Amino acid sequence: MVEQVIRIIKSIVFILLLFVGLYIKPANAEGLTLISDAETQNYLAQVVKPLFNAAGVRFSPDNIYIVNDNSLNAFVSDGNYLFVHTGTIIQAENTNELAGILAHETGHILGGHIVRLKLKMEKMQYVMLGSVLAAGAAAISTGRGDAAMAVILGSQSSALNSMLHYQVQEERSADESAVKLLDKTKQSTQGLLSFMKKIKKQNALSGIEENSYFRTHPLTSERISHFEDVSKSNHYSAKTPYDNEFLLVKAKLTAFLSDKNKVMRLYPPSNNSAPSRYARSIVAFKQGKIPQALSLIDGLIAEQPNNPYFYELKGQFLFESGKVKDSVNAYQKALDLLPNNYLLQISLAHALLEGGESSQNVQKATALLQKSLISNESSFAWQLLAQAYDRGGKKAAAHYATAEFNYMMGNPETALKQLEFAGKNSPDKSLQLKISDLKQKIKDDEDM
């Protein structure tokens, strides 16, 4: 009987962790595989920004994260962070479908659902804890374990049903907000409708039988019916200014994340469109056919000379095939066209550092990495900056940058050792302040 009670308590813990996991912070997203891609992030930012603005929600393009996951999903977390699965982008048909999904997630932020769910979870935890304590009292007073089980099961079922019902209501609210946001930004609701049909089809193919019990979302058929009704009064076009960009992003992600046969089936040589050649250039690169890859990307550059992402991909082809010095020009051209992009700044700095030991390269790489870290902190940028400082003879700064890298990687003890080394190498006053700040940050984390 005791073992059964323990199993029930474990199930309670699992349920609580399930709901906690719905709203993770980027800093604690160890279970996610994130992709950094300037083209995809900038495309998503263009789609999301008008929705956030219409909702009155603070927008930052650096708060958009791409999750390497083939499932149809997107979610938000504290601080207005938005996570979009690659499967959602790849399986979408157009920008309007993605806009519908992102409008739904914006609706969660607008409705304050994240904060309210946290409060609901706290209340649920107290109910669960109370049930365990009451079960103990029942077992002591009666001498029967089944009395304890009855108390736990009753409280558990009541609290869980309450939470699930709450989740369904929040999802309905987010759907309503999505429709209003799309109307406000003069976008069609057809994308929401078509994507819901896609989810229903995928559920059917996966053998998922939907019912109204033990679920956190309304029935897909119910949502489809709702979106069919609202689409009757929404007469905006499903076409957007970003449809061509979407096709290129979709082709790129498909080519990098799918096997060759699938990519060639979707983008055969008979298809001479820009997205098709984009995808095939990546397939050629993955197969080590660098001349073919470069030929395809150069053809795209000739047609669209102001597309920074074509130059970026060319830089990647050259860099990863050992032609590091040649890659510098391609990355530089990409950065000239998109001068404030931190990912391009890091890529060019990396190529400069790998391309030679000249003081000019080191100085330029250092400046680029410092600038990139102002826009967005990256562990890789700190790692490269440590190398740049070391090559430039700035030992204290190199140790400090290494400490920042280790801190971001979750190694505070190593970071503190590096800070000690930095302090012993005669840092200037500015660097001393940075060392003190990082030490304090590590101490604050330990106290928490």
Secondary structure, 3 states (H helix, E strand, C coil): CHHHHHHHHHHHHHHHHHHHHHHCCHHHCCCCCEECCHHHHHHHHHHHHHHHHHHCCCCCHHHEEEECCCCCCEEEEHHHEEEEEHHHHHHCCCHHHHHHHHHHHHHHHHCCHHHHHHHHHHHHHHHHHHHHHHHHHHHHHHCCHHHHHHHHHHHHHHHHHHHHHHHHHHHHHHHHHHHHHHHHCCCCCHHHHHHHHHHHHHHHHCCCCCCCCCCCCCCHHHHHHHHHHHHCCCCCCCCCCCHHHHHHHHHHHHHHHCCHHHHHHHCCCCCCCHHHHHHHHHHHHHCCCHHHHHHHHHHHHHHCCCCHHHHHHHHHHHHHCCCHHHHHHHHHHHHHHCCCCHHHHHHHHHHHHHHCCCHHHHHHHHHHHHHHHHHCCCHHHHHHHHHHHHHCCCHHHHHHHHHHHHHHCCCHHHHHHHHHHHHCCCCCHHHHHHHHHHHHHHHHHHHC
